[in-house]
């Protein structure tokens, strides 16, 4: 079988690329090892985790209403029903993708593919095997949870992000190894559903690499939600044991600021990052270059060092984000179609869907300091926002990173309820080269959380209505 364009991987980058190619009149096929389209994001990541986080947020809101004198009975949680609803969301979306592929005449081939050479894939699916030749291939194989050999315990009590989303049960106690976004999101889900959750992080802070101004309100809230947060602490050993009460557990041995210690947990979630799916697919039989971390090298048109093969998404580097993969997929197809397409965004927004959410786009204050770039910082605390006060969510903050000479907005950071929705305006402002004055003079609806972007811009000039900032301090970050 010969297809002019093959997309290897049916995740958000892969199906976006295939569907655009079909819309442009190209003959295309998707090869996907899973029986369903959607990839990690839809099947084992973004969508199911956000569905469960929504459940957790509703439970949290019920508690928060006590401050208004409204008291709900303790909710009864039917874990099987929650799991079924989550699976229904996935089924609806995957079914929709299958219909879209059919309507666009995109062939979908299910099976495990391996390159025989730069123009041939051998696809193994069940009892069938077929050889597929192509003119071009877009590699969109994504990533998988990273595994630490020392934690390779053959036990159902040890989970990765995939098995955690299966929601087999709600353990009495859960240790999350890794204070990154995956660990904190899943920790939030299990804590809201009733588990006693602890987090251990090797570095000195949660969400390493994220802006500390944004992490601080989240850390403070998680200290109340979680049983414990252990920073600067290393897990040196885990073992399955039986407690004196005759129950199964995992004993975890720590080394931290207080010395060596150990504790038992009902379950442990290992969330220490992800690694690209570039191995085991025969890339060594092609001209594709793979670096020491397993990432495929590409140029700004998504072309690899093999003229027949392009690559998009997690397999070709950080940040591992679904929306980055989708955008790169479209660039790759447009490149093949002869369009002057480049992947050169000024900002790729990132969101941590905890409570509160954290979102940022563009240059961060930390990155500016690390590179010696002069910037001005403006912060707008949500305590001054009428909408935040009405919602009882005043822990938020909207932050701008501004060029001191041109007043161009270089970065936006937000922590607070709905930050993941609000960051879109910040990303657009950066992409369009807006100045802080552009944001300040754009009339925003009131009262909303979105207007905090305009207010932060006004604060840059020392002119914010709801807070007082002497003009002498404008742009200093104070």
Steps between C-alpha positions, in 0.01 A plus 500: 500500500635843406379828651658835407487625861500283810453646847646268763297564814136601548533747787413872492802577282451203272130533429529880463769445237306226319173693495667817365679296235169353391339845494780615269429214260781267603458122524586407858486210743540487878677203654407465866582213733203567730155383383380860538622838381590768752842403629620552855326836534151368439531142618743518794580861577354846443132419455443234768707690756307822440171311523602370841636840606157643422350253747754608760425869442128447553571321829727786606237761410246321715734537798576862418130591507507449877652849522170625353294311755402225258568150625483182296492150637822305461489372142477130425746412225422215262847434360367263233260768376775762495719263303217420258429868439869566432507209256187633329670835439792319339273277291303799372811682386673198348180411317488853362856473373421172324206665324710801399766270354234313305339816363840629387591166339800463728596133518559378855725196539524350846818319594856530626720655231873475447716660232671257264664792320431866427202420279353185653306410812426148616172502689410217736137494609359196674546201269558724200815654362531743214766701327423866452708721271482878491644813345506684834435408861416730790627347822251573780564218744479710817640403838444270797551523877864487603591204715769474766656151517531522880122538520419206272281328754263237351199613702160649423564731795764679292344728237612722216284775354324256269393253768414785739243624247337157495370589849484139618421621853564783743787392727503600865844655449693591188856618452572696184866484401567817299372852558453584132173576327396136448561408862322805639200465269451132583571566867225762497253254345566228756504742793162646404360148465604419856857366500764627742754625247866576563747637244875456494714720275878474457552873439432785739160596356190370329481538122876544445563759231168680544484860621519507881247786517249270334589187697472664844117529513465144369744366759308673777172348387647152450642508854138502618379239251787251526607311808866595448739656249864390528746722311870437450430134570617193312325164479776240533299178513149363477378155597167323531420391856220369715399724790446367856128521426549254214447755223721549198701821466810650347776607735693800370845593630591871488809713541424864568585802712400308813714198415395149400149380569235264363122487480234270362236597244204319347620599153784693337482705181828554316475820297855596407453616142466347156731367230458511120376197306789493256637158587375167370362640174801441275630854468849353479402379152435857387703819481326655802728643770408423862677671793616348827163564665313326219365815336489518120684800357290728276532840335246783512296331226483176702735321259737237637841418356324242279339683204198267501418529871370785710432495876263684731397513865651331804735283293693807385555685825367717777256631599289184477164666443209388283440846352865525400471165323184606315661822381814320388286246314344777297841655430632164380209451259522853368873450446429191290228690315747767397383772735753735668417354843733520800464394861620819665253600773580785733311321775374150575256521790531244778234418758507302823139403572532488877288713733587779462610461141837633388558622145777685323614597153812661359798620703503439875667718758734212588605447138560872455726509805684187387580656162571847635215659307366824645125485564239677709252301707144596580288298743129538560373316811151358466418624849430829319263332251129533566430180309760304699356635825150394395627151419701474820815432294725790589822298506554566131757718325546632146855584403651669195860494378559816295785632289615823675580682175214405267237410763438180299341218698758220508334264746180445693450286810174434681409299809138472605163355414469456123858607427511245217221686320642846571849428365368493142481879499854521631625264231325707232647821639852357483448347154367830361780705656261703718626760739392529860310811398307298239379270778423788733297686239301196386161525671438180694158399638442563871491326737710215361826330576610577145524869577791428733720491188402859423537598864847346517592702192363815665701417809812491283449874450398561863145577389291206624173618653452235768853499645741779588849484357716814502604601151861483622462124544335436164682231303726405790314183598436631853 
